[in-house]
Amino acid sequence: MLKLYYNTISPHSRRVLVALLEKEIEAELVEIEFNGQPNRPELKKYHWFYN
């Protein structure tokens, strides 16, 4: 199943979520809290650029 890692204030993840809903694609939603620190080591594993 597709996973969407998102943050509620992120406009980028909201666009993806809307597209998934419009196309009726099921996805597991995993909320990530940034807390003002988007480059924490535990978050870098979710981003292709850092791998």
PDB file of N, CA, C and O in Angstrom:
ATOM      1  N   MET A   1       0.834  -1.174   0.000  1.00  0.00           N
ATOM      2  CA  MET A   1       0.000   0.000   0.000  1.00  0.00           C
ATOM      3  C   MET A   1       0.887   1.249   0.000  1.00  0.00           C
ATOM      4  O   MET A   1       1.967   1.269   0.591  1.00  0.00           O
ATOM      5  N   LEU A   2       0.413   2.250  -0.657  1.00  0.00           N
ATOM      6  CA  LEU A   2       1.106   3.529  -0.743  1.00  0.00           C
ATOM      7  C   LEU A   2       1.078   4.224   0.617  1.00  0.00           C
ATOM      8  O   LEU A   2       0.064   4.193   1.314  1.00  0.00           O
ATOM      9  N   LYS A   3       2.190   4.849   0.990  1.00  0.00           N
ATOM     10  CA  LYS A   3       2.256   5.627   2.228  1.00  0.00           C
ATOM     11  C   LYS A   3       2.486   7.084   1.877  1.00  0.00           C
ATOM     12  O   LYS A   3       3.315   7.404   1.025  1.00  0.00           O
ATOM     13  N   LEU A   4       1.756   7.954   2.530  1.00  0.00           N
ATOM     14  CA  LEU A   4       1.969   9.388   2.370  1.00  0.00           C
ATOM     15  C   LEU A   4       2.438   9.940   3.706  1.00  0.00           C
ATOM     16  O   LEU A   4       1.684   9.982   4.678  1.00  0.00           O
ATOM     17  N   TYR A   5       3.694  10.363   3.735  1.00  0.00           N
ATOM     18  CA  TYR A   5       4.233  11.029   4.913  1.00  0.00           C
ATOM     19  C   TYR A   5       3.912  12.509   4.739  1.00  0.00           C
ATOM     20  O   TYR A   5       4.317  13.122   3.751  1.00  0.00           O
ATOM     21  N   TYR A   6       3.191  13.080   5.691  1.00  0.00           N
ATOM     22  CA  TYR A   6       2.710  14.439   5.506  1.00  0.00           C
ATOM     23  C   TYR A   6       2.778  15.236   6.801  1.00  0.00           C
ATOM     24  O   TYR A   6       2.946  14.691   7.892  1.00  0.00           O
ATOM     25  N   ASN A   7       2.643  16.531   6.638  1.00  0.00           N
ATOM     26  CA  ASN A   7       2.502  17.450   7.754  1.00  0.00           C
ATOM     27  C   ASN A   7       1.282  18.298   7.444  1.00  0.00           C
ATOM     28  O   ASN A   7       1.084  18.707   6.300  1.00  0.00           O
ATOM     29  N   THR A   8       0.473  18.563   8.438  1.00  0.00           N
ATOM     30  CA  THR A   8      -0.797  19.246   8.207  1.00  0.00           C
ATOM     31  C   THR A   8      -0.647  20.653   7.631  1.00  0.00           C
ATOM     32  O   THR A   8      -1.563  21.146   6.974  1.00  0.00           O
ATOM     33  N   ILE A   9       0.484  21.303   7.864  1.00  0.00           N
ATOM     34  CA  ILE A   9       0.656  22.664   7.335  1.00  0.00           C
ATOM     35  C   ILE A   9       1.403  22.692   6.007  1.00  0.00           C
ATOM     36  O   ILE A   9       1.607  23.767   5.443  1.00  0.00           O
ATOM     37  N   SER A  10       1.808  21.553   5.505  1.00  0.00           N
ATOM     38  CA  SER A  10       2.568  21.503   4.256  1.00  0.00           C
ATOM     39  C   SER A  10       1.640  21.592   3.046  1.00  0.00           C
ATOM     40  O   SER A  10       0.797  20.715   2.859  1.00  0.00           O
ATOM     41  N   PRO A  11       1.777  22.633   2.220  1.00  0.00           N
ATOM     42  CA  PRO A  11       0.937  22.719   1.021  1.00  0.00           C
ATOM     43  C   PRO A  11       1.274  21.618   0.012  1.00  0.00           C
ATOM     44  O   PRO A  11       0.418  21.215  -0.776  1.00  0.00           O
ATOM     45  N   HIS A  12       2.499  21.141   0.034  1.00  0.00           N
ATOM     46  CA  HIS A  12       2.912  20.094  -0.906  1.00  0.00           C
ATOM     47  C   HIS A  12       2.222  18.773  -0.595  1.00  0.00           C
ATOM     48  O   HIS A  12       1.720  18.101  -1.496  1.00  0.00           O
ATOM     49  N   SER A  13       2.197  18.409   0.666  1.00  0.00           N
ATOM     50  CA  SER A  13       1.533  17.154   1.017  1.00  0.00           C
ATOM     51  C   SER A  13       0.018  17.276   0.872  1.00  0.00           C
ATOM     52  O   SER A  13      -0.652  16.286   0.576  1.00  0.00           O
ATOM     53  N   ARG A  14      -0.530  18.465   1.074  1.00  0.00           N
ATOM     54  CA  ARG A  14      -1.974  18.651   0.872  1.00  0.00           C
ATOM     55  C   ARG A  14      -2.350  18.439  -0.587  1.00  0.00           C
ATOM     56  O   ARG A  14      -3.398  17.863  -0.877  1.00  0.00           O
ATOM     57  N   ARG A  15      -1.507  18.899  -1.510  1.00  0.00           N
ATOM     58  CA  ARG A  15      -1.774  18.673  -2.944  1.00  0.00           C
ATOM     59  C   ARG A  15      -1.819  17.190  -3.270  1.00  0.00           C
ATOM     60  O   ARG A  15      -2.699  16.725  -3.995  1.00  0.00           O
ATOM     61  N   VAL A  16      -0.874  16.465  -2.732  1.00  0.00           N
ATOM     62  CA  VAL A  16      -0.833  15.025  -2.968  1.00  0.00           C
ATOM     63  C   VAL A  16      -2.058  14.357  -2.361  1.00  0.00           C
ATOM     64  O   VAL A  16      -2.665  13.490  -2.988  1.00  0.00           O
ATOM     65  N   LEU A  17      -2.424  14.752  -1.151  1.00  0.00           N
ATOM     66  CA  LEU A  17      -3.592  14.181  -0.492  1.00  0.00           C
ATOM     67  C   LEU A  17      -4.865  14.435  -1.295  1.00  0.00           C
ATOM     68  O   LEU A  17      -5.690  13.535  -1.453  1.00  0.00           O
ATOM     69  N   VAL A  18      -5.027  15.650  -1.799  1.00  0.00           N
ATOM     70  CA  VAL A  18      -6.198  15.967  -2.615  1.00  0.00           C
ATOM     71  C   VAL A  18      -6.220  15.112  -3.881  1.00  0.00           C
ATOM     72  O   VAL A  18      -7.275  14.607  -4.266  1.00  0.00           O
ATOM     73  N   ALA A  19      -5.080  14.945  -4.525  1.00  0.00           N
ATOM     74  CA  ALA A  19      -5.017  14.119  -5.734  1.00  0.00           C
ATOM     75  C   ALA A  19      -5.388  12.671  -5.425  1.00  0.00           C
ATOM     76  O   ALA A  19      -6.110  12.036  -6.194  1.00  0.00           O
ATOM     77  N   LEU A  20      -4.897  12.149  -4.300  1.00  0.00           N
ATOM     78  CA  LEU A  20      -5.250  10.784  -3.910  1.00  0.00           C
ATOM     79  C   LEU A  20      -6.743  10.653  -3.665  1.00  0.00           C
ATOM     80  O   LEU A  20      -7.360   9.672  -4.080  1.00  0.00           O
ATOM     81  N   LEU A  21      -7.318  11.623  -3.000  1.00  0.00           N
ATOM     82  CA  LEU A  21      -8.756  11.580  -2.721  1.00  0.00           C
ATOM     83  C   LEU A  21      -9.581  11.680  -3.998  1.00  0.00           C
ATOM     84  O   LEU A  21     -10.567  10.960  -4.158  1.00  0.00           O
ATOM     85  N   GLU A  22      -9.183  12.574  -4.916  1.00  0.00           N
ATOM     86  CA  GLU A  22      -9.929  12.735  -6.164  1.00  0.00           C
ATOM     87  C   GLU A  22      -9.872  11.478  -7.028  1.00  0.00           C
ATOM     88  O   GLU A  22     -10.847  11.130  -7.694  1.00  0.00           O
ATOM     89  N   LYS A  23      -8.734  10.807  -7.013  1.00  0.00           N
ATOM     90  CA  LYS A  23      -8.571   9.603  -7.829  1.00  0.00           C
ATOM     91  C   LYS A  23      -8.966   8.328  -7.090  1.00  0.00           C
ATOM     92  O   LYS A  23      -8.862   7.223  -7.622  1.00  0.00           O
ATOM     93  N   GLU A  24      -9.427   8.512  -5.838  1.00  0.00           N
ATOM     94  CA  GLU A  24      -9.866   7.405  -4.991  1.00  0.00           C
ATOM     95  C   GLU A  24      -8.783   6.328  -4.839  1.00  0.00           C
ATOM     96  O   GLU A  24      -9.048   5.131  -4.947  1.00  0.00           O
ATOM     97  N   ILE A  25      -7.561   6.794  -4.585  1.00  0.00           N
ATOM     98  CA  ILE A  25      -6.426   5.902  -4.358  1.00  0.00           C
ATOM     99  C   ILE A  25      -6.228   5.762  -2.855  1.00  0.00           C
ATOM    100  O   ILE A  25      -6.088   6.755  -2.140  1.00  0.00           O
ATOM    101  N   GLU A  26      -6.218   4.524  -2.387  1.00  0.00           N
ATOM    102  CA  GLU A  26      -6.021   4.291  -0.965  1.00  0.00           C
ATOM    103  C   GLU A  26      -4.556   4.489  -0.599  1.00  0.00           C
ATOM    104  O   GLU A  26      -3.658   4.082  -1.336  1.00  0.00           O
ATOM    105  N   ALA A  27      -4.331   5.115   0.541  1.00  0.00           N
ATOM    106  CA  ALA A  27      -2.971   5.334   1.021  1.00  0.00           C
ATOM    107  C   ALA A  27      -2.982   5.366   2.537  1.00  0.00           C
ATOM    108  O   ALA A  27      -3.949   5.797   3.165  1.00  0.00           O
ATOM    109  N   GLU A  28      -1.891   4.900   3.104  1.00  0.00           N
ATOM    110  CA  GLU A  28      -1.715   5.007   4.547  1.00  0.00           C
ATOM    111  C   GLU A  28      -1.131   6.381   4.838  1.00  0.00           C
ATOM    112  O   GLU A  28      -0.102   6.753   4.274  1.00  0.00           O
ATOM    113  N   LEU A  29      -1.783   7.136   5.717  1.00  0.00           N
ATOM    114  CA  LEU A  29      -1.319   8.475   6.049  1.00  0.00           C
ATOM    115  C   LEU A  29      -0.469   8.424   7.309  1.00  0.00           C
ATOM    116  O   LEU A  29      -0.898   7.919   8.347  1.00  0.00           O
ATOM    117  N   VAL A  30       0.750   8.959   7.202  1.00  0.00           N
ATOM    118  CA  VAL A  30       1.678   8.985   8.329  1.00  0.00           C
ATOM    119  C   VAL A  30       2.055  10.441   8.575  1.00  0.00           C
ATOM    120  O   VAL A  30       2.771  11.055   7.784  1.00  0.00           O
ATOM    121  N   GLU A  31       1.561  10.981   9.681  1.00  0.00           N
ATOM    122  CA  GLU A  31       1.842  12.383   9.983  1.00  0.00           C
ATOM    123  C   GLU A  31       3.232  12.530  10.587  1.00  0.00           C
ATOM    124  O   GLU A  31       3.618  11.775  11.479  1.00  0.00           O
ATOM    125  N   ILE A  32       3.976  13.509  10.091  1.00  0.00           N
ATOM    126  CA  ILE A  32       5.315  13.821  10.591  1.00  0.00           C
ATOM    127  C   ILE A  32       5.270  15.230  11.158  1.00  0.00           C
ATOM    128  O   ILE A  32       4.839  16.163  10.481  1.00  0.00           O
ATOM    129  N   GLU A  33       5.710  15.383  12.384  1.00  0.00           N
ATOM    130  CA  GLU A  33       5.738  16.690  13.029  1.00  0.00           C
ATOM    131  C   GLU A  33       7.145  17.274  12.903  1.00  0.00           C
ATOM    132  O   GLU A  33       8.111  16.674  13.374  1.00  0.00           O
ATOM    133  N   PHE A  34       7.262  18.437  12.272  1.00  0.00           N
ATOM    134  CA  PHE A  34       8.575  19.049  12.058  1.00  0.00           C
ATOM    135  C   PHE A  34       9.082  19.806  13.276  1.00  0.00           C
ATOM    136  O   PHE A  34      10.287  19.810  13.529  1.00  0.00           O
ATOM    137  N   ASN A  35       8.208  20.440  14.028  1.00  0.00           N
ATOM    138  CA  ASN A  35       8.606  21.211  15.209  1.00  0.00           C
ATOM    139  C   ASN A  35       9.692  22.239  14.902  1.00  0.00           C
ATOM    140  O   ASN A  35      10.561  22.494  15.735  1.00  0.00           O
ATOM    141  N   GLY A  36       9.643  22.823  13.717  1.00  0.00           N
ATOM    142  CA  GLY A  36      10.602  23.849  13.345  1.00  0.00           C
ATOM    143  C   GLY A  36      11.974  23.325  12.977  1.00  0.00           C
ATOM    144  O   GLY A  36      12.896  24.115  12.777  1.00  0.00           O
ATOM    145  N   GLN A  37      12.137  22.007  12.882  1.00  0.00           N
ATOM    146  CA  GLN A  37      13.429  21.412  12.560  1.00  0.00           C
ATOM    147  C   GLN A  37      13.270  20.404  11.419  1.00  0.00           C
ATOM    148  O   GLN A  37      13.252  19.200  11.673  1.00  0.00           O
ATOM    149  N   PRO A  38      13.156  20.860  10.183  1.00  0.00           N
ATOM    150  CA  PRO A  38      12.901  19.935   9.077  1.00  0.00           C
ATOM    151  C   PRO A  38      14.068  19.025   8.719  1.00  0.00           C
ATOM    152  O   PRO A  38      13.867  18.061   7.980  1.00  0.00           O
ATOM    153  N   ASN A  39      15.272  19.282   9.205  1.00  0.00           N
ATOM    154  CA  ASN A  39      16.433  18.465   8.816  1.00  0.00           C
ATOM    155  C   ASN A  39      16.914  17.541   9.929  1.00  0.00           C
ATOM    156  O   ASN A  39      18.097  17.204   9.983  1.00  0.00           O
ATOM    157  N   ARG A  40      16.012  17.127  10.817  1.00  0.00           N
ATOM    158  CA  ARG A  40      16.395  16.185  11.870  1.00  0.00           C
ATOM    159  C   ARG A  40      16.789  14.853  11.245  1.00  0.00           C
ATOM    160  O   ARG A  40      16.192  14.449  10.247  1.00  0.00           O
ATOM    161  N   PRO A  41      17.768  14.165  11.799  1.00  0.00           N
ATOM    162  CA  PRO A  41      18.249  12.895  11.224  1.00  0.00           C
ATOM    163  C   PRO A  41      17.155  11.857  11.034  1.00  0.00           C
ATOM    164  O   PRO A  41      17.167  11.140  10.034  1.00  0.00           O
ATOM    165  N   GLU A  42      16.211  11.753  11.959  1.00  0.00           N
ATOM    166  CA  GLU A  42      15.172  10.742  11.824  1.00  0.00           C
ATOM    167  C   GLU A  42      14.203  11.045  10.677  1.00  0.00           C
ATOM    168  O   GLU A  42      13.504  10.144  10.214  1.00  0.00           O
ATOM    169  N   LEU A  43      14.152  12.302  10.210  1.00  0.00           N
ATOM    170  CA  LEU A  43      13.305  12.640   9.073  1.00  0.00           C
ATOM    171  C   LEU A  43      14.025  12.476   7.741  1.00  0.00           C
ATOM    172  O   LEU A  43      13.378  12.301   6.709  1.00  0.00           O
ATOM    173  N   LYS A  44      15.339  12.528   7.747  1.00  0.00           N
ATOM    174  CA  LYS A  44      16.104  12.441   6.505  1.00  0.00           C
ATOM    175  C   LYS A  44      15.906  11.114   5.791  1.00  0.00           C
ATOM    176  O   LYS A  44      16.059  11.050   4.571  1.00  0.00           O
ATOM    177  N   LYS A  45      15.573  10.057   6.513  1.00  0.00           N
ATOM    178  CA  LYS A  45      15.377   8.758   5.866  1.00  0.00           C
ATOM    179  C   LYS A  45      14.144   8.747   4.972  1.00  0.00           C
ATOM    180  O   LYS A  45      14.005   7.850   4.141  1.00  0.00           O
ATOM    181  N   TYR A  46      13.249   9.716   5.118  1.00  0.00           N
ATOM    182  CA  TYR A  46      12.043   9.774   4.301  1.00  0.00           C
ATOM    183  C   TYR A  46      12.229  10.594   3.032  1.00  0.00           C
ATOM    184  O   TYR A  46      11.331  10.631   2.190  1.00  0.00           O
ATOM    185  N   HIS A  47      13.346  11.234   2.880  1.00  0.00           N
ATOM    186  CA  HIS A  47      13.554  12.112   1.732  1.00  0.00           C
ATOM    187  C   HIS A  47      14.624  11.541   0.823  1.00  0.00           C
ATOM    188  O   HIS A  47      15.731  11.248   1.275  1.00  0.00           O
ATOM    189  N   TRP A  48      14.309  11.380  -0.449  1.00  0.00           N
ATOM    190  CA  TRP A  48      15.211  10.743  -1.409  1.00  0.00           C
ATOM    191  C   TRP A  48      16.534  11.487  -1.544  1.00  0.00           C
ATOM    192  O   TRP A  48      17.559  10.863  -1.820  1.00  0.00           O
ATOM    193  N   PHE A  49      16.537  12.817  -1.356  1.00  0.00           N
ATOM    194  CA  PHE A  49      17.753  13.609  -1.558  1.00  0.00           C
ATOM    195  C   PHE A  49      18.858  13.250  -0.576  1.00  0.00           C
ATOM    196  O   PHE A  49      20.040  13.306  -0.916  1.00  0.00           O
ATOM    197  N   TYR A  50      18.473  12.882   0.638  1.00  0.00           N
ATOM    198  CA  TYR A  50      19.455  12.620   1.677  1.00  0.00           C
ATOM    199  C   TYR A  50      20.007  11.200   1.641  1.00  0.00           C
ATOM    200  O   TYR A  50      21.017  10.921   2.288  1.00  0.00           O
ATOM    201  N   ASN A  51      19.373  10.302   0.906  1.00  0.00           N
ATOM    202  CA  ASN A  51      19.811   8.895   0.896  1.00  0.00           C
ATOM    203  C   ASN A  51      20.896   8.636  -0.106  1.00  0.00           C
ATOM    204  O   ASN A  51      21.364   7.505  -0.230  1.00  0.00           O
TER     205      ASN A  51
END
